[in-house]
């Protein structure tokens, strides 16, 4: 049975990086500055990650990252 749900392993290195930084509480602008890319690119990656993982809010994204060990809940 084929699942249409992507997993962490299906994300690109950049997508994982952005997922992790979002989950750590950084804004798109802060992430953009840190990675030396535009904040629009950050938003694009974030939107793609949410679409691929079937998540609807930033909160869902953060919960996903914590559940998968990308960040530790503080």
C-alpha positions as CSV (number, residue, x, y, z in Angstrom):
1,X,0.0,0.0,0.0
2,X,1.4,3.3,-1.1
3,X,1.2,6.2,1.4
4,X,0.9,9.7,0.0
5,X,2.4,11.1,3.2
6,X,6.0,12.2,3.0
7,X,8.3,11.5,5.9
8,X,11.2,13.4,7.3
9,X,13.5,11.4,5.1
10,X,11.8,12.7,2.0
11,X,12.7,16.3,2.8
12,X,15.7,18.0,1.4
13,X,18.5,19.0,3.7
14,X,17.5,22.6,3.3
15,X,13.8,21.8,4.1
16,X,14.9,19.9,7.2
17,X,17.1,22.8,8.2
18,X,14.2,25.3,7.9
19,X,11.8,23.0,9.7
20,X,14.2,22.7,12.6
21,X,14.8,26.5,12.8
22,X,11.1,27.2,12.6
23,X,10.5,24.7,15.3
24,X,13.2,26.4,17.4
25,X,11.2,29.6,17.2
26,X,13.1,31.6,14.7
27,X,11.1,33.9,12.4
28,X,11.3,33.6,8.6
29,X,13.4,36.8,8.6
30,X,15.8,35.4,11.2
31,X,16.1,32.2,9.3
32,X,16.7,34.0,6.1
33,X,19.5,36.1,7.7
34,X,21.1,33.0,9.2
35,X,21.0,31.0,6.0
36,X,21.8,33.9,3.8
37,X,18.7,33.5,1.6
38,X,15.6,35.7,1.2
39,X,12.7,35.4,3.6
40,X,10.5,34.6,0.7
41,X,12.6,31.5,0.0
42,X,12.2,30.5,3.7
43,X,8.5,30.9,3.4
44,X,8.5,28.9,0.2
45,X,10.4,26.0,1.8
46,X,8.2,26.1,4.9
47,X,5.1,26.0,2.8
48,X,6.5,23.0,0.8
49,X,7.4,21.2,4.0
50,X,3.9,21.7,5.4
51,X,2.3,20.6,2.2
52,X,4.5,17.4,2.0
53,X,3.9,16.5,5.6
54,X,0.2,17.4,5.5
55,X,0.6,20.0,8.3
56,X,-1.6,23.1,8.4
57,X,-0.2,25.4,11.0
58,X,3.2,26.4,12.3
59,X,2.2,24.8,15.6
60,X,1.7,21.5,13.8
61,X,5.1,22.0,12.2
62,X,6.7,22.5,15.7
63,X,4.9,19.5,17.2
64,X,6.1,17.4,14.2
65,X,9.7,18.5,14.6
66,X,9.6,17.7,18.4
67,X,8.0,14.4,17.8
68,X,10.7,13.4,15.3
69,X,13.5,14.6,17.5
70,X,14.6,17.6,15.4
71,X,14.3,19.8,18.4
72,X,13.9,19.2,22.0
73,X,10.9,20.8,23.8
74,X,12.3,23.3,26.2
